[in-house]
C-alpha cells in the first residue's frame, strides 16, 4: 500500500513540482499544471497521461490502473488504486504524468531513459 507520504515524496522529487490543495484532494503541479492528485479518503491517485501512455499502463491490470470515468478518461486522466499498486510502477506512472504536462526543458532527462 502506498501512503500519502510515499506518494508525496515521489511526486515532489521532480524539478519544480509543488503540492497545493485541489478541492478535497492534494494536487501536484509543475508550471501551474496538475500532473497528479491524491485522494486521502479513498487512497487513490489520478494522473494526467497521454492517450498512448494511458493505454500502456491500463493494460497491466485494470483493477489497479484505469481511465477516469467520462470525458476525463478520454483526456488521459487515469486512476491509480494506491492500495494495490507497486512502488516501482507508481514511480513510472508519475514520471510519465510529469513529462506529459511539464515543459520540455524539465522533462528531457526523463525522456532520454
VOGU-117925 format. One line per 3 residues: number of its first residue (from 1); their letters; for each residue x, y, z of N, C-alpha, C. Coordinates in nm, 4 decimals, padded with zeros to 6 digits. Last residue first. Layout:
// VOGU-117925
NUM = A = X,Y,Z,X,Y,Z,X,Y,Z | ...
***
This chain:
// VOGU-117925
113 = XXX = 01.5716,00.8275,-02.1028,01.5973,00.6960,-02.0402,01.5389,00.5852,-02.1223 | 01.4932,01.0665,-02.2022,01.6104,01.0058,-02.2632,01.6382,00.8659,-02.2081 | 01.2921,01.1662,-02.0457,01.2559,01.1106,-02.1755,01.3710,01.0387,-02.2430
110 = XXX = 01.4205,01.2748,-01.8286,01.3375,01.1570,-01.8076,01.3033,01.0884,-01.9396 | 01.5518,01.4971,-01.9320,01.6337,01.3922,-01.8679,01.5534,01.2650,-01.8438 | 01.3310,01.6539,-02.0358,01.4324,01.5932,-02.1215,01.5083,01.4787,-02.0544
107 = XXX = 01.1568,01.7963,-01.8770,01.1302,01.6539,-01.8965,01.2397,01.5814,-01.9748 | 01.2357,02.0615,-01.8738,01.2347,01.9866,-01.7479,01.2206,01.8360,-01.7691 | 01.2129,02.1432,-02.1340,01.3411,02.1667,-02.0670,01.3508,02.0899,-01.9353
104 = XXX = 00.9439,02.0956,-02.1984,01.0476,02.0026,-02.2449,01.1802,02.0209,-02.1723 | 00.7220,02.1480,-01.9184,00.7949,02.1970,-02.0361,00.9094,02.1011,-02.0715 | 00.4848,01.8913,-01.8205,00.5963,01.9812,-01.7953,00.6586,02.0329,-01.9248
101 = XXX = 00.2894,01.6999,-01.8743,00.2485,01.8396,-01.8542,00.3636,01.9385,-01.8426 | 00.4196,01.4565,-01.9205,00.3056,01.4939,-02.0039,00.2737,01.6427,-01.9925 | 00.6039,01.4248,-01.7182,00.6543,01.4571,-01.8524,00.5424,01.5002,-01.9478
98 = XXX = 00.4258,01.3506,-01.5116,00.5063,01.4730,-01.5009,00.5519,01.5174,-01.6398 | 00.3398,01.1047,-01.6137,00.2439,01.2132,-01.5922,00.3166,01.3479,-01.5849 | 00.5799,00.9595,-01.6099,00.5120,00.9850,-01.7373,00.4112,01.0989,-01.7244
95 = XXX = 00.6241,00.9571,-01.3335,00.7242,01.0147,-01.4236,00.6604,01.0488,-01.5577 | 00.3987,00.8164,-01.2445,00.4161,00.9576,-01.2074,00.5195,01.0266,-01.2965 | 00.4565,00.5632,-01.3559,00.3360,00.6355,-01.3964,00.3511,00.7844,-01.3643
92 = XXX = 00.6950,00.4969,-01.2192,00.6932,00.5069,-01.3653,00.5732,00.5880,-01.4153 | 00.5994,00.4923,-00.9544,00.7053,00.5848,-00.9920,00.7102,00.6057,-01.1440 | 00.4184,00.2791,-00.9724,00.3711,00.4138,-00.9405,00.4739,00.5178,-00.9828
89 = XXX = 00.5999,00.0695,-01.0167,00.5012,00.1038,-01.1194,00.4478,00.2446,-01.0965 | 00.7377,00.0750,-00.7709,00.8096,00.0947,-00.8982,00.7153,00.1349,-01.0107 | 00.5309,00.0203,-00.5813,00.6016,00.1485,-00.5801,00.6742,00.1755,-00.7132
86 = XXX = 00.2275,-00.1278,-00.6998,00.3655,-00.1408,-00.6515,00.4364,-00.0059,-00.6687 | -00.1152,-00.0850,-00.6025,-00.0042,-00.0604,-00.6948,00.1316,-00.0786,-00.6266 | -00.3189,-00.1104,-00.4111,-00.2771,-00.2276,-00.4889,-00.1495,-00.2078,-00.5699
83 = XXX = -00.3843,00.1238,-00.2944,-00.3859,00.0055,-00.2068,-00.3223,-00.1144,-00.2772 | -00.4026,00.3067,-00.4951,-00.2782,00.3047,-00.4188,-00.2719,00.1895,-00.3184 | -00.5137,00.2884,-00.8047,-00.5535,00.2381,-00.6734,-00.4265,00.2182,-00.5907
80 = XXX = -00.5317,00.5545,-01.0189,-00.4401,00.4537,-00.9654,-00.4890,00.4162,-00.8252 | -00.6838,00.6778,-01.3149,-00.6947,00.6485,-01.1719,-00.5943,00.5393,-01.1350 | -00.6171,00.9340,-01.5456,-00.6089,00.7921,-01.5155,-00.6032,00.7705,-01.3642
77 = XXX = -00.6842,01.1370,-01.8182,-00.6841,01.1282,-01.6723,-00.7055,00.9826,-01.6319 | -00.7100,01.1534,-02.0941,-00.5868,01.0974,-02.0389,-00.5823,01.0875,-01.8876 | -00.9507,01.2229,-02.1886,-00.8473,01.3272,-02.1958,-00.7169,01.2805,-02.1323
74 = XXX = -01.1140,01.0180,-02.1277,-01.0848,01.0380,-02.2708,-00.9807,01.1474,-02.2926 | -01.1470,01.0608,-01.8560,-01.0662,00.9484,-01.9013,-01.0266,00.9614,-02.0472 | -01.3208,01.2803,-01.8712,-01.1909,01.2924,-01.8035,-01.0972,01.1819,-01.8508
71 = XXX = -01.5575,01.1942,-01.9843,-01.4633,01.2681,-02.0682,-01.3269,01.2860,-02.0037 | -01.6000,00.8962,-01.7857,-01.6466,01.0017,-01.8742,-01.5373,01.0665,-01.9566 | -01.3619,00.8104,-01.5275,-01.4906,00.7989,-01.5955,-01.5184,00.9195,-01.6853
68 = XXX = -01.0149,00.7380,-01.5914,-01.1202,00.8040,-01.5143,-01.2505,00.7954,-01.5949 | -00.8744,00.4179,-01.6750,-00.9143,00.5539,-01.7131,-01.0213,00.6083,-01.6181 | -00.6705,00.2488,-01.4237,-00.7791,00.2508,-01.5221,-00.8170,00.3956,-01.5552
65 = XXX = -00.4932,00.0238,-01.2332,-00.4818,00.1482,-01.3095,-00.5866,00.1449,-01.4198 | -00.6080,-00.1992,-01.0980,-00.5085,-00.1139,-01.0326,-00.4990,00.0227,-01.0998 | -00.7730,-00.3340,-01.2577,-00.8207,-00.3173,-01.1199,-00.7245,-00.2272,-01.0410
62 = XXX = -00.6431,-00.3609,-01.4985,-00.7454,-00.2564,-01.4881,-00.8078,-00.2444,-01.3484 | -00.3198,-00.4033,-01.5495,-00.4243,-00.4586,-01.4634,-00.5265,-00.3481,-01.4375 | -00.1834,-00.3262,-01.7943,-00.1252,-00.4142,-01.6924,-00.2330,-00.4823,-01.6099
59 = XXX = -00.3159,-00.1403,-01.9483,-00.3136,-00.2781,-01.9981,-00.2544,-00.3756,-01.8961 | -00.2760,00.1070,-01.8447,-00.4003,00.0396,-01.8073,-00.4042,-00.1045,-01.8570 | -00.0295,00.1756,-01.9651,-00.0364,00.1493,-01.8208,-00.1644,00.0772,-01.7795
56 = XXX = -00.1053,00.2010,-02.2414,00.0012,00.1100,-02.1975,-00.0157,00.0748,-02.0501 | -00.3076,00.3965,-02.2364,-00.3341,00.2648,-02.2928,-00.2315,00.1618,-02.2439 | -00.1646,00.6132,-02.1309,-00.2802,00.5604,-02.0587,-00.3108,00.4178,-02.1072
53 = XXX = 00.0210,00.6566,-02.3346,00.0671,00.6107,-02.2028,-00.0482,00.5513,-02.1220 | -00.1619,00.7424,-02.5338,-00.0778,00.6245,-02.5556,-00.0299,00.5684,-02.4221 | -00.2689,00.9722,-02.4221,-00.3579,00.8600,-02.4510,-00.2785,00.7311,-02.4739
50 = XXX = -00.0678,01.0861,-02.1485,-00.1048,01.0901,-02.2898,-00.1958,00.9698,-02.3147 | -00.2077,01.1500,-01.8216,-00.1207,01.0785,-01.9140,-00.1601,01.1088,-02.0579 | -00.2386,01.2642,-01.5041,-00.2616,01.3057,-01.6430,-00.1595,01.2344,-01.7311
47 = XXX = -00.3815,01.0731,-01.2336,-00.2692,01.1328,-01.3047,-00.3097,01.1679,-01.4468 | -00.4993,01.0261,-00.9132,-00.5385,01.0471,-01.0523,-00.4231,01.1213,-01.1174 | -00.5044,00.7868,-00.6491,-00.4421,00.8993,-00.7194,-00.5042,00.9080,-00.8574
44 = XXX = -00.6473,00.6932,-00.3375,-00.6404,00.6853,-00.4827,-00.5643,00.8052,-00.5353 | -00.7680,00.6687,-00.0799,-00.6324,00.6225,-00.1088,-00.6152,00.5910,-00.2570 | -00.9991,00.7971,-00.0174,-01.0123,00.6703,-00.0902,-00.8774,00.6059,-00.1230
41 = XXX = -00.8957,01.0155,00.1316,-01.0144,00.9428,00.1783,-01.0250,00.8042,00.1130 | -00.6873,01.1232,-00.0217,-00.6565,01.0530,00.1023,-00.7736,00.9659,00.1483 | -00.6112,01.1456,-00.3362,-00.7343,01.1453,-00.2581,-00.7116,01.0587,-00.1348
38 = XXX = -00.3974,01.3405,-00.5230,-00.4048,01.2311,-00.4253,-00.5306,01.2500,-00.3431 | -00.3127,01.4053,-00.8646,-00.3835,01.4395,-00.7409,-00.3849,01.3158,-00.6523 | -00.0807,01.5264,-01.1113,-00.1350,01.4210,-01.0258,-00.2140,01.4817,-00.9108
35 = XXX = -00.0282,01.7442,-01.2623,00.0077,01.6160,-01.3216,-00.0429,01.5004,-01.2370 | -00.1554,02.0627,-01.3278,-00.1660,01.9429,-01.2444,-00.1195,01.8205,-01.3234 | 00.0406,02.3479,-01.3802,-00.0402,02.2421,-01.4416,-00.0376,02.1180,-01.3524
32 = XXX = 00.2188,02.5373,-01.2879,00.0756,02.5591,-01.2623,-00.0157,02.4538,-01.3233 | 00.4675,02.4115,-01.3202,00.4316,02.5227,-01.4078,00.2805,02.5493,-01.4052 | 00.3320,02.1264,-01.1854,00.4533,02.1856,-01.2378,00.4082,02.2939,-01.3356
29 = XXX = 00.1784,01.9762,-00.8992,00.1794,02.0566,-01.0210,00.3209,02.0950,-01.0606 | -00.0468,01.7896,-00.7288,00.0961,01.8031,-00.7545,00.1076,01.8633,-00.8934 | -00.2994,01.8307,-00.4819,-00.2551,01.8243,-00.6209,-00.1048,01.8459,-00.6269
26 = XXX = -00.5134,01.6665,-00.2603,-00.3848,01.7340,-00.2768,-00.3460,01.7208,-00.4232 | -00.8713,01.7308,-00.2285,-00.7535,01.6493,-00.2582,-00.6272,01.7342,-00.2533 | -01.0988,01.8771,-00.2258,-01.0720,01.7958,-00.1066,-00.9490,01.7079,-00.1229
23 = XXX = -00.9540,02.1263,-00.4214,-01.0795,02.0845,-00.3601,-01.0470,02.0005,-00.2370 | -00.6397,02.0995,-00.3856,-00.7277,02.0998,-00.5025,-00.8602,02.0399,-00.4580 | -00.3420,02.2428,-00.2462,-00.4759,02.1854,-00.2311,-00.5542,02.1968,-00.3625
20 = XXX = -00.0201,02.1545,-00.3826,-00.1209,02.2543,-00.3494,-00.2557,02.1855,-00.3287 | 00.3211,02.1061,-00.4288,00.1966,02.0482,-00.3776,00.1035,02.1607,-00.3357 | 00.5330,02.1159,-00.7188,00.4816,02.1718,-00.5936,00.3530,02.1001,-00.5560
17 = XXX = 00.8311,02.0765,-00.9094,00.6975,02.0293,-00.8715,00.6609,02.0864,-00.7345 | 01.0887,02.1425,-00.9928,00.9868,02.2485,-00.9909,00.8460,02.1994,-00.9590 | 01.1766,01.8100,-01.0710,01.2128,01.9514,-01.0684,01.0904,02.0430,-01.0794
14 = XXX = 01.0373,01.5557,-00.8582,01.0583,01.6113,-00.9922,01.0892,01.7606,-00.9839 | 00.9692,01.4842,-00.6063,01.1089,01.4623,-00.6450,01.1405,01.5205,-00.7828 | 00.7048,01.4971,-00.5498,00.7826,01.6196,-00.5286,00.9307,01.6033,-00.5636
11 = XXX = 00.6257,01.2330,-00.6019,00.5724,01.3436,-00.6833,00.6556,01.4707,-00.6692 | 00.7636,01.0880,-00.3985,00.7888,01.0633,-00.5402,00.7459,01.1836,-00.6241 | 00.6541,01.2054,-00.1653,00.7992,01.2025,-00.1861,00.8329,01.1807,-00.3340
8 = XXX = 00.3776,01.1544,-00.1975,00.4285,01.2920,-00.1944,00.5780,01.2951,-00.2251 | 00.3776,00.8746,-00.1706,00.3292,00.9382,-00.2931,00.3866,01.0793,-00.3051 | 00.4691,00.8552,00.0937,00.5469,00.7948,-00.0156,00.5076,00.8592,-00.1480
5 = XXX = 00.2590,00.9923,00.2255,00.3987,01.0356,00.2408,00.4871,00.9814,00.1272 | 00.0311,00.8458,00.1654,00.0437,00.9826,00.1149,00.1882,01.0283,00.1215 | 00.1372,00.5060,00.0865,00.0858,00.6112,00.1750,00.0992,00.7480,00.1079
2 = XX = 00.0530,00.2194,-00.0834,00.1283,00.3438,-00.0939,00.0616,00.4499,-00.0050 | 00.0844,-00.1189,00.0000,00.0000,00.0000,00.0000,00.0885,00.1248,00.0000
***
